[in-house]
Each structure stands twice: as C-alpha cells, then as structure tokens.
Amino acid sequence: MKFNTLGRTGMLVSEICLGTMTWGSQNSEAEAFEQMDYAFDQGINFLDTAEAYPTTPGTPENQGMTETYIGNWMKARGNRDKIIVATKASGPGRPHIRGGAALDGEQIRKAIDLSLTRLGTDYIDLYQLHWPNRGHYHFRQGWSYHPEKQAPKAQIIGGFRDCLEALGEAVKAGKIRAIGLSNETTWGTMQFLKLSDELGLPRVASVQNEYNLLYRPHDLDFAELSHHEDVGLLAYSPLAAGLLTGKYLGGAKPEGSRASINGDLGGRLQPLQEPAVLAYLEVARRHDLSLPAMALAWARQRPFITAVIIGATSMEQLKADISAMDVKIGDELMTEIKAVIRQYPMAI
C-alpha cells in the first residue's frame, strides 16, 4: 500500500481510503467490522465518515450510526493509534441534524463533541466541513449555480472566520488534529487558506470532492491550487456511484443497489452517461481489465490525489476495489482513456 502525506500535516494516509456511508442502512455493524478488518489487513489506515452517515438512506433514527460502528470497532481491536479517522460536520438543510442549522462556530463545537462521543475517542484526525452554507456546484447543482446571487463577500468571509476560529479552538484543545473541506470551490478554499495565514489558524489540509472519469472539475483551477498550496484531493465517488461498474447500463437497477434505493444516483443516472460508460468499458476490455479497476487506478494516479475513497456494500466489491491498487495505467492505456475523455468531456 502506498501512503501519501495529508497536506502539510505530516500525517501519512493510505492512498485508498475506506468510505463508510452505507454502514447503518445497507450494511450492519457486523458487516462494517468485516470490511474494516479486511481493509486494515490490506494496509488501509484511513477511514472517512460523517455525522450524516449513513445516507443510503439517512434517517433521524440512523443518523450518526456509522461513527458509532467505527468507534466500536476501534475499541474492540485496540487500534485507535493506527487509524486516521476523518469525519465531517453537516451543512444546512438536514432537519434531523442539529435542526438543519447552517455551519457556524457554535454548531461546529456541538458537532465535534457529538462525533467524539459516537466515535468513542478523544480526538479526530481530520475534521471536514461537509458542504458550504452558500450555493455551490457539487451534488449535480452546476446547472443552477449562481455565485452572483450569494450573500455579500464580507458576510461569507465572516462565516468562514467564525468556523475557522472554532476549529482552531478544537485543535488547541486536542480534539482535532487537522481540518479539511468538502464539496467546496476553489475560491472558497483559497479564502480559508488566506484566513489561516492572516490569523494563525489551522490550515486546510485537503478537500473532499467528487472526482471520476465522468466528472472531473478538479482537473482545472483546483489542480493548480492543489499543486501550489498542498491541498490534496480526497476523491469521493471514484466509480460515479456505481456507473463506472457498468451495472446500470441499459436502464438496469439491480436489487439492493444504490440506484434501487435513491432512484437517479443523485442526478447521475441519466442517458448522457451511457455512451461514455460503454466507451470506457470497451477500453478496459481491450486491456483485460475490469472497468472499476481501470477507473480506480486512473483516479489514484492523478497528480493531485491524496486518497481515493472507495465504498462497498459487499466483501466481493470491497476486495475487487482494493485490488485495483495493483493496477498501473501505462502510456498506451492512458492514451485510450484520454481519447474517451476528449469525446465525452463531462458526462454527468
């Protein structure tokens, strides 16, 4: 297993991170334990969760259950010091999570303490803001993204400062070791970095955004930021919520799959993605690879990647995804992948 440095923190994280958002809904605690045991044995030391998990579906009854499972596992295995735990504070819009309040210093303080209790630990390695208070283009919202309608800049920056000061307090108290963003923009990330420099507050170590062969906004401005500012990408949905397995081709929705639960995969499951998936599938077959292995290997080799976040509902899926760490994308295969990218620049 290869390890990468998390921003400028000095922490080393496995290049494959185990995602957990199905634990507590699609997966039981016993299944979560089995996944974590296997991943740990394969050298994975990085777990990503959130106070909102599980989300397949998320309900008031199961909210935070994923964190509880992780905490129970670390206690049972006695390996807290060997695990890098990342979790997140939810942004506005989830009434069952702290009343759906927007993120501010007060809400962050509450959320950290609640996560620490569920995780059964006295510190969190990477604490992330799950999504911004203002509008953004993630979660398929690019078509309705209107920065010109956002609150005044001073108000937005004031909110950033309030959040960052609360995170700084938590770092000083030893409750968190590092901070990160999620579903954030390049401009937003740079504002956090600027405030950190000006005020001597914790510096953003990573950004967790969607990134895969079908959706690649990080290739542009964010790639430049990652390079110059040492803010690596934690890539979620590297298989585009399952589209890059090919299992949804032809309108199929296998029983128990994510699409059978939430319908359109958060807006991803639409006709324009099928030709691109078919083209990638043909490339993978020509090189005797599975499409998921090729897609994961491609994402893992991108220069700005700190870790690729995988998730699975079965051990078969998990083992297949982890095995992709042995796949290398050579020049010939990369040329063919680039040809499909050029033909289908953004398919979801």
C-alpha positions in Angstrom: 0.0 0.0 0.0 1.3 3.4 -0.9 0.9 6.3 1.6 0.6 10.0 0.9 1.2 13.0 3.2 -2.1 14.7 4.2 -1.5 18.3 3.2 1.3 19.8 5.4 0.2 17.9 8.5 2.9 15.2 8.3 0.2 12.6 8.7 0.6 9.6 6.3 -2.6 8.2 4.9 -3.1 5.2 2.6 -3.9 6.2 -1.0 -7.1 4.1 -0.7 -9.5 5.4 2.0 -12.4 3.3 3.1 -15.7 5.1 2.8 -18.5 4.2 5.1 -21.8 5.9 4.2 -23.7 2.6 3.8 -23.0 1.4 7.4 -26.1 1.6 9.4 -28.5 1.3 6.5 -27.3 -1.1 3.8 -24.7 -2.6 6.0 -24.9 -4.0 9.5 -22.4 -3.4 12.3 -21.0 -6.9 11.7 -20.6 -6.2 8.0 -18.8 -2.9 8.8 -16.4 -4.8 11.2 -15.7 -7.3 8.4 -14.9 -4.5 5.9 -12.7 -2.6 8.3 -10.8 -5.8 9.3 -10.1 -6.7 5.7 -9.1 -3.1 4.7 -6.8 -2.8 7.7 -5.1 -6.1 6.9 -4.5 -4.8 3.3 -2.7 -1.8 4.7 -5.5 0.8 4.7 -5.3 3.1 7.7 -7.7 5.8 6.5 -11.4 5.8 7.3 -13.8 8.5 6.1 -17.2 9.1 7.8 -19.6 11.9 8.7 -22.1 12.8 11.3 -24.7 12.5 8.5 -23.8 8.8 7.7 -25.4 6.6 6.7 -27.1 8.2 3.7 -28.5 5.2 1.9 -31.0 6.3 3.2 -30.2 8.7 6.1 -33.0 8.9 8.7 -33.3 10.5 12.2 -33.1 7.0 13.6 -29.8 6.0 12.0 -28.0 9.4 11.9 -24.5 9.1 13.3 -24.7 5.3 13.4 -21.7 4.9 11.1 -19.4 6.8 13.5 -20.7 4.6 16.3 -19.7 1.4 14.4 -16.2 2.8 13.7 -15.8 3.7 17.4 -16.9 0.2 18.5 -14.5 -1.4 16.1 -11.5 0.7 17.2 -12.3 -0.1 20.8 -12.7 -3.9 20.0 -9.5 -4.0 18.1 -7.5 -1.7 20.3 -6.0 0.1 17.2 -7.1 3.7 17.6 -3.5 4.9 17.3 -3.0 3.1 14.0 -6.1 4.6 12.3 -6.6 8.0 10.6 -10.2 8.9 11.2 -11.8 11.6 9.1 -15.4 12.8 9.8 -17.5 15.8 8.8 -19.9 18.4 10.1 -23.1 18.7 8.1 -24.0 22.0 6.4 -27.5 23.4 6.4 -30.6 21.6 5.2 -30.8 18.4 7.2 -33.5 19.0 9.8 -32.6 15.9 11.8 -29.0 17.0 12.2 -28.8 19.8 14.8 -32.1 21.2 13.4 -30.7 21.8 9.9 -28.7 24.8 11.1 -26.1 26.4 8.9 -22.5 25.9 10.0 -21.0 28.4 12.3 -18.7 28.3 15.3 -21.4 27.2 17.8 -22.7 24.4 15.5 -19.1 23.2 14.8 -18.4 23.0 18.6 -21.5 20.9 19.1 -20.9 18.7 16.1 -17.3 17.9 17.2 -18.3 16.8 20.7 -21.2 14.7 19.4 -18.8 13.0 16.9 -16.2 12.4 19.5 -18.8 10.7 21.7 -20.1 8.4 18.9 -16.5 7.6 17.8 -15.5 6.8 21.4 -12.3 8.7 21.1 -10.9 11.9 22.4 -9.5 13.2 19.1 -10.4 13.2 15.4 -7.6 13.2 12.9 -9.2 15.1 10.1 -12.3 17.2 10.6 -14.1 18.4 7.5 -16.9 20.8 6.7 -19.3 18.6 4.7 -20.7 21.3 2.4 -20.9 25.1 2.3 -23.6 27.3 3.7 -23.7 29.2 0.4 -24.5 27.8 -3.0 -22.0 25.5 -4.8 -21.8 23.4 -7.9 -21.4 19.9 -6.3 -24.2 17.3 -6.0 -25.2 18.0 -9.6 -26.0 21.6 -8.9 -23.9 23.1 -11.6 -26.9 23.9 -13.8 -28.3 26.1 -11.0 -25.0 27.5 -9.7 -25.3 31.3 -9.4 -22.4 32.9 -7.4 -23.8 36.3 -8.3 -26.8 35.5 -6.0 -24.8 34.6 -3.0 -24.6 36.7 0.1 -22.1 39.7 0.2 -18.5 38.7 0.3 -17.9 40.2 3.7 -20.7 38.1 5.1 -19.4 34.9 3.6 -15.8 35.6 4.8 -17.2 36.4 8.3 -18.8 33.0 8.4 -15.6 31.3 7.3 -13.7 33.1 10.1 -16.3 32.1 12.7 -16.0 28.4 11.6 -12.2 28.6 11.4 -11.9 30.1 14.9 -14.0 27.3 16.3 -11.8 24.7 14.5 -8.7 26.4 15.9 -10.1 26.1 19.4 -10.7 22.4 18.8 -7.1 21.9 17.6 -5.7 23.7 20.6 -7.9 21.6 22.9 -6.6 18.4 21.2 -10.0 17.4 19.9 -8.9 17.5 16.2 -5.6 17.3 14.5 -6.2 18.7 11.1 -9.0 20.3 9.1 -10.4 19.8 5.6 -13.2 21.0 3.3 -15.7 19.0 1.3 -17.9 20.0 -1.7 -16.1 23.3 -1.7 -15.0 25.5 -4.6 -11.5 26.8 -5.5 -12.4 30.3 -4.4 -13.8 29.1 -1.1 -10.8 27.0 -0.4 -8.5 29.9 -1.1 -10.4 32.2 1.3 -9.9 29.6 4.1 -6.2 29.4 3.3 -5.9 33.2 3.3 -7.7 33.5 6.7 -5.4 30.8 8.1 -2.3 32.7 7.1 -3.7 36.0 8.3 -5.0 34.8 11.7 -2.6 32.0 12.5 -5.4 29.5 12.5 -5.4 25.8 11.3 -4.6 25.4 7.6 -6.9 23.4 5.2 -5.1 20.0 4.6 -7.4 18.5 2.0 -10.6 18.9 0.0 -13.0 16.1 -0.4 -14.9 16.5 -3.7 -16.4 14.1 -6.3 -13.9 13.0 -9.0 -14.1 10.3 -11.6 -13.8 9.6 -15.3 -17.3 11.0 -15.8 -16.9 14.1 -13.6 -13.6 16.0 -13.5 -13.8 19.6 -12.4 -10.7 19.2 -10.2 -8.6 18.9 -13.4 -8.7 22.7 -13.9 -8.4 25.5 -11.2 -8.4 23.1 -8.3 -5.5 21.2 -9.8 -3.4 24.4 -9.7 -4.5 25.1 -6.1 -3.6 21.5 -5.0 -0.2 21.8 -6.6 0.8 25.2 -5.2 -1.0 25.1 -1.8 -0.5 21.4 -0.9 -4.2 20.8 -0.5 -4.7 17.3 -1.9 -7.9 15.8 -3.2 -9.8 13.1 -1.4 -11.8 11.8 -4.3 -15.2 10.5 -3.4 -17.4 8.6 -5.9 -14.5 7.5 -8.0 -16.8 5.0 -9.6 -19.5 7.6 -10.1 -21.9 6.0 -7.5 -21.6 2.7 -9.4 -22.0 4.0 -13.0 -18.4 3.0 -13.7 -19.1 -0.6 -12.9 -21.4 -0.9 -15.9 -24.1 -2.4 -13.7 -26.7 0.3 -14.6 -26.3 0.0 -18.4 -29.4 -0.4 -20.4 -31.5 1.0 -17.6 -30.8 -1.8 -15.2 -31.2 -1.2 -11.5 -30.0 -4.4 -9.6 -31.9 -5.2 -6.5 -30.1 -3.8 -3.4 -28.0 -1.4 -5.5 -27.8 2.3 -4.6 -30.0 3.2 -7.6 -32.7 0.9 -6.4 -32.8 3.0 -3.2 -32.4 6.6 -4.4 -33.5 6.3 -8.0 -31.3 8.5 -10.0 -28.0 8.3 -8.0 -28.2 11.9 -7.0 -28.8 13.1 -10.6 -26.0 11.0 -12.1 -28.2 8.3 -13.6 -29.3 9.9 -16.9 -29.0 8.9 -20.6 -25.9 11.1 -21.4 -23.6 9.0 -19.2 -24.3 5.7 -21.0 -22.2 6.3 -24.2 -19.2 7.3 -22.1 -19.5 4.3 -19.8 -19.7 2.0 -22.8 -16.7 3.6 -24.3 -14.6 3.2 -21.1 -15.9 -0.4 -20.8 -14.5 -1.2 -24.2 -11.2 0.3 -23.4 -11.0 -1.7 -20.2 -11.9 -4.9 -22.0 -9.2 -4.4 -24.6 -6.6 -4.3 -21.8 -8.1 -7.3 -19.9 -9.2 -5.1 -17.0 -12.5 -4.6 -15.2 -14.0 -1.2 -15.7 -13.9 -0.5 -11.9 -10.3 -1.5 -11.6 -9.3 0.8 -14.5 -11.4 3.7 -13.2 -9.9 3.4 -9.7 -6.3 3.0 -11.0 -6.8 6.1 -13.2 -8.0 8.2 -10.4 -5.3 7.0 -8.0 -2.6 8.1 -10.4 -3.8 11.7 -10.8 -1.0 14.0 -9.5 -3.3 15.9 -7.1 -4.8 12.9 -5.4 -4.1 12.3 -1.7 -6.5 9.4 -1.4 -9.3 7.7 -3.4 -12.3 6.9 -1.3 -13.9 3.6 -2.0 -17.1 2.2 -0.6 -18.8 -1.2 -0.9 -21.9 -3.0 0.3 -20.3 -6.5 -0.1 -17.0 -8.0 0.6 -16.8 -9.1 -3.0 -17.0 -5.4 -4.1 -14.5 -4.3 -1.4 -11.9 -6.9 -2.4 -12.2 -6.0 -6.1 -11.9 -2.3 -5.4 -8.8 -2.7 -3.1 -7.2 -5.0 -5.7 -7.1 -2.0 -8.1 -4.2 -0.7 -6.2 -2.1 -3.2 -8.1 -3.2 -1.9 -11.5 -0.9 0.6 -13.3 -2.1 2.7 -16.1 0.6 2.6 -18.8 1.1 5.0 -21.7 -1.0 3.1 -24.2 -3.9 2.7 -21.9 -3.7 6.3 -20.8 -3.8 7.5 -24.4 -7.0 5.5 -25.0 -8.6 6.8 -21.8 -7.7 10.4 -22.8 -9.4 9.8 -26.2 -12.7 8.9 -24.4 -12.3 11.9 -22.1 -12.0 14.2 -25.1 -15.0 12.6 -26.7 -17.1 12.9 -23.5 -15.7 15.8 -21.5 -18.3 15.8 -18.8 -20.9 13.1 -18.9 -22.6 13.6 -15.5 
